[in-house]
Amino acid sequence: MPSKKSYLNQSDVAKILAAADAHAQKNNWEVSISVVDDGGHLLGFVRRDNAPPISTYISQEKAKAAALGKRESKVYEDVINNGRFSFINATAMLHGTLEGGVNIVMDGQTIGAVGVSGVKSNEDAEIAKAGIAAIGL
């Protein structure tokens, strides 16, 4: 029976949030940042000053989509933008189908994800990746 060897601990979450927040601050980006486990459950969250209230919800949904799908949320956005509009119905439960959710992979397994919302989608993803880099992944 396969076993789960890797998971995010609270120290990892703190490092991810601190690094992502620092990257956003350096660029004067007003965003919300969410970290979830592999089941999409919220482990940590930061809402920067003046971040739009809706970014709280969207960041969590982007993280959830990346964790449950075991891939960056950009994949879903690309599928839809490339004309597969019926995919919107397939992902109705995942409202985070925009770029900015990045799954965290360790030893070939998704152990969680970071979702960011508040600036351009590619910048959201940049912030998420800066956070993930803080734990050496």
N, C-alpha and C positions, 0 to 999 in steps of 0.2 A: 504494500500500500504506500503510495507517495506521501511524503510528509512536507510540511511547510517549514523551511529552514530559516528563511529570512523574513523580517518584518520591520516596520518603522517603529522605533521607540520614541519616547518623548524628547530625548536629547536630539535625535535626528530631526524631528519636527521643529524644534526650537532653532536649530542651525539653518534649516531650509527657510523658515519664515524670516529669520534675521538677514540672511543673504539676499533673499528676494526683496525684502523691504528696503535694504540698503541700495540695491540696484535701482529700484523705483525712485527712491529719494534722490540719488545721484542725477537722475534724469528729470526730476520734478514731475513725476507721474503720479496722479491721484488714482490709486487702484485698490481693489480688494484682492486678497491672496488667501486661498484655501488649500489645506493639505488634508488628503483623505487616505484611508487604508485601502487594501485591495478590494474590499467590498463596497467602497464608495462612502464609508462612514467618516464624518468630519473628525479630524484629530487636532487641528489647529487652524487659526484664522487671524488675519490682520486686515483691518479696514483703515487705510491711510486717511489723514485729514482731507476733507473735501471730496472724497471719493463718492461717486453717485450712489445713492441707496440701492438701486437695482443691481449694482456691481457685486453686492454681497451675495445675492441669489445666483447670479450668473457665474461667478467664480466657483461656487460650490458645484454647480451643475456641470461646468467644464471639467472640473476635477473628477467628478463622479463618472462622466462619460469616458474619460481617459482610463480610469481605473477599471471599470467594468468591461470596457472594450479592449483593454490591454494594448492600447495604441493612442497616439496623439489625437486629440479631438479634431484636428485639422483634416484628418482622413475623411471624416463624415462631411465636413464642409466641402471638400474637394469633390466627393461623390455627387453631392447635390448640385454644385456649381457646374459639373460636367454633364448635366442634363438628366441625371437619374432622380427626377423629382419625386417619384414614388417612395424613395428612401426616407423622405420626410415622415411618412406614416410609420415606417419601420422603426424610426428613432423617436417617436412621439413621447415616449417616457423619458428620453434623454434630451433635456432642453439645452444641453451644452454642446451643440453640434457646430460650434464656431471654433476657430483656432484659439489657443490659449490654455488648453488642458494638455498636460504632458505627463505621461505615465512614467513611473520610477521603476527601472528594471535592475534587478540584482540577480546574478547567477542565472540569467535567462528567464526569470520570473518577474511579473509585475507585482510589486509589493505595495503600491500606492500610487498617488498622483498629486500633482499640483495644478490648481486652476487659478487663473488671473483674469480680471476684468476691469476695464476702466479706460484703456487707451486703445490704439489700433491693435487688431488681433495678433499681428506678427510681433508687436511690442509686448503684448500680454505673454506670448510664448517665450520671448526673450527673458522676461522676468522669471517665469517659471523655471526655465533652464538654469538661470543664475542661481536660483535656490537649490536646485538638485545638485549642482556642481559642488555646493558647500559640504555635501556628505561624500564626495569623491566618486560620484556616478555620472 
